[in-house]
Amino acid sequence: ASAQVRIEGTAFGAVADSRGYYFINNVPAGSVDVVAQFVGYKPVKLTGVRISAGQTITQDFALEQQAVDIGEI
């Protein structure tokens, strides 16, 4: 829930809802790199995701927890 999902190198992106679902409209056909990230988790990048014109695809992500380094104040 609330993870940011974006198409790398573009302005296309979405935030996952409370169930983890997201939807990105009007992505051009071709091969894209998709990144999912959320605070406290390692970002996940999937390269070469194929997008076909006029089609809807499903892409799942599994994020792993990661310690957050806040630094000194």
C-alpha positions in Angstrom: 0.0 0.0 0.0 1.1 3.6 -0.9 4.2 2.4 -2.8 5.2 4.7 -5.7 5.3 3.0 -9.1 6.8 4.8 -12.1 8.0 4.3 -15.6 11.6 5.3 -15.5 12.6 8.2 -17.7 9.0 9.5 -18.1 6.4 11.4 -16.1 4.1 8.3 -16.0 3.5 6.9 -12.5 1.0 6.1 -9.8 0.7 5.4 -6.1 -0.7 2.0 -5.0 -4.0 2.0 -3.1 -4.6 0.4 0.3 -4.7 -3.1 -1.3 -1.5 -2.5 -3.3 -3.2 -2.0 -6.6 -2.1 0.8 -9.0 -3.0 1.8 -12.6 -0.9 3.9 -15.0 -2.8 5.2 -18.0 -1.7 5.9 -21.6 1.8 4.3 -21.4 3.2 4.3 -25.0 3.8 0.8 -26.6 7.3 -0.6 -26.3 9.7 -1.8 -23.7 10.0 0.1 -20.5 11.7 0.0 -17.1 9.3 0.1 -14.1 10.4 1.1 -10.6 8.5 0.5 -7.4 9.6 2.2 -4.1 8.4 2.9 -0.6 10.1 4.4 2.4 11.7 1.6 4.5 11.9 -0.8 1.6 14.5 -1.5 -1.2 13.4 -0.1 -4.5 12.7 -2.7 -7.2 13.4 -2.1 -10.9 12.0 -4.4 -13.6 13.7 -3.8 -16.9 12.3 -4.6 -20.4 8.6 -4.8 -19.4 6.8 -5.0 -22.8 3.8 -2.8 -23.3 1.5 -3.6 -26.3 -0.7 -0.9 -27.9 -4.3 -1.0 -26.5 -3.5 -3.8 -24.0 -3.6 -3.9 -20.2 -0.9 -5.8 -18.3 -0.4 -6.8 -14.7 2.9 -6.3 -13.0 3.5 -7.4 -9.4 6.4 -6.3 -7.2 7.8 -7.8 -4.0 9.6 -5.2 -1.9 12.1 -6.2 0.8 12.4 -4.2 4.0 15.5 -2.1 4.4 16.8 0.0 7.3 16.5 3.7 6.9 19.6 5.8 7.8 18.4 9.1 9.2 21.8 10.5 10.0 22.8 13.0 12.7 20.8 16.0 13.7 
